Amino acid sequence: AAARRDRAAFLEADIDFHQLVLTMCGNPLFAQLAPVTAELLRGRAALRLLPSAPDPEDARRHDAVAIAIAAADPEAAEIAMRAVVAESLADIHRRLDARSIEVG
């Protein structure tokens, strides 16, 4: 989806990815966060807090999480997932800051 720059397909793949990680991690509390995470991602899209097209770098960050999980390397998985979350948060802040400049 990222390579095709298909935003809708990337969003659904992103939701599937996060739901799979949360439900398969073995922590029941995290598993319960899967539907909440899906709604947060959909809400971010609805509020136009996502790029207009998927970022291949974002796909690579997600790949790093999957590779670390497949390698049974929890430390690398944590580092990779923190990078996914940190970049998402930074992107949201950039977009909100740009909106305040436009409105201001």
C-alpha positions as CSV (number, residue, x, y, z in Angstrom):
1,A,0.0,0.0,0.0
2,A,2.8,2.4,0.8
3,A,4.7,1.6,-2.4
4,R,1.4,2.3,-4.4
5,R,0.9,5.4,-2.2
6,D,-2.7,4.2,-1.5
7,R,-3.7,6.0,1.6
8,A,-6.9,4.1,2.3
9,A,-5.2,0.7,1.8
10,F,-2.2,1.8,4.0
11,L,-4.6,2.9,6.8
12,E,-6.3,-0.5,6.8
13,A,-3.0,-2.3,6.7
14,D,-1.8,-0.1,9.6
15,I,-4.9,-0.9,11.6
16,D,-4.5,-4.6,10.9
17,F,-0.8,-4.4,11.8
18,H,-1.4,-2.7,15.2
19,Q,-4.3,-5.0,16.0
20,L,-2.2,-8.1,15.3
21,V,0.7,-6.8,17.4
22,L,-1.6,-5.9,20.3
23,T,-3.6,-9.1,20.2
24,M,-0.7,-11.4,19.8
25,C,1.7,-9.9,22.3
26,G,0.4,-12.1,25.1
27,N,-0.7,-9.1,27.3
28,P,-4.5,-9.1,27.8
29,L,-4.5,-5.4,28.6
30,F,-2.7,-4.6,25.4
31,A,-5.1,-6.9,23.5
32,Q,-8.0,-4.8,24.8
33,L,-6.4,-1.7,23.3
34,A,-6.7,-3.1,19.7
35,P,-10.2,-1.6,19.0
36,V,-9.2,1.7,20.6
37,T,-6.1,1.9,18.5
38,A,-8.1,1.2,15.3
39,E,-10.5,4.1,16.2
40,L,-7.6,6.4,17.0
41,L,-6.0,5.6,13.6
42,R,-9.3,6.1,11.8
43,G,-9.9,9.3,13.7
44,R,-6.5,10.6,12.8
45,A,-7.3,10.0,9.1
46,A,-10.8,11.7,9.5
47,L,-9.2,14.7,11.0
48,R,-6.6,14.9,8.2
49,L,-3.8,14.3,10.6
50,L,-2.2,11.7,8.2
51,P,-0.1,12.4,5.2
52,S,-1.9,12.8,1.9
53,A,0.0,9.7,0.7
54,P,1.7,6.9,2.7
55,D,5.3,7.6,3.6
56,P,7.6,4.8,2.6
57,E,9.8,5.6,5.7
58,D,6.7,4.9,7.9
59,A,6.3,1.5,6.2
60,R,10.0,0.8,6.9
61,R,9.5,1.6,10.6
62,H,6.6,-0.8,10.7
63,D,8.7,-3.4,8.9
64,A,11.4,-3.1,11.6
65,V,8.8,-3.9,14.2
66,A,7.6,-7.0,12.3
67,I,11.2,-8.2,11.7
68,A,12.1,-7.8,15.4
69,I,9.0,-9.7,16.4
70,A,9.6,-12.5,13.9
71,A,13.2,-12.7,15.2
72,A,11.9,-13.0,18.8
73,D,13.9,-9.9,19.8
74,P,11.7,-8.0,22.3
75,E,14.3,-5.3,22.8
76,A,14.5,-4.5,19.1
77,A,10.7,-4.7,18.8
78,E,10.3,-2.2,21.6
79,I,12.9,0.2,20.0
80,A,11.2,-0.1,16.6
81,M,7.7,0.4,18.0
82,R,8.8,3.4,20.0
83,A,10.1,4.8,16.7
84,V,6.7,4.3,15.1
85,V,4.9,6.0,17.9
86,A,7.4,8.8,18.2
87,E,7.2,9.7,14.5
88,S,3.4,9.5,14.6
89,L,3.3,11.9,17.5
90,A,5.8,14.2,15.9
91,D,3.8,14.2,12.7
92,I,0.5,15.0,14.5
93,H,2.2,17.9,16.3
94,R,3.7,19.2,13.0
95,R,0.2,19.1,11.4
96,L,-1.5,20.8,14.3
97,D,1.2,23.5,14.4
98,A,0.7,24.1,10.7
99,R,-3.0,24.5,11.3
100,S,-2.5,27.1,14.0
101,I,-0.3,29.1,11.8
102,E,-2.9,29.0,9.0
103,V,-5.7,30.1,11.4
104,G,-3.5,32.6,13.4
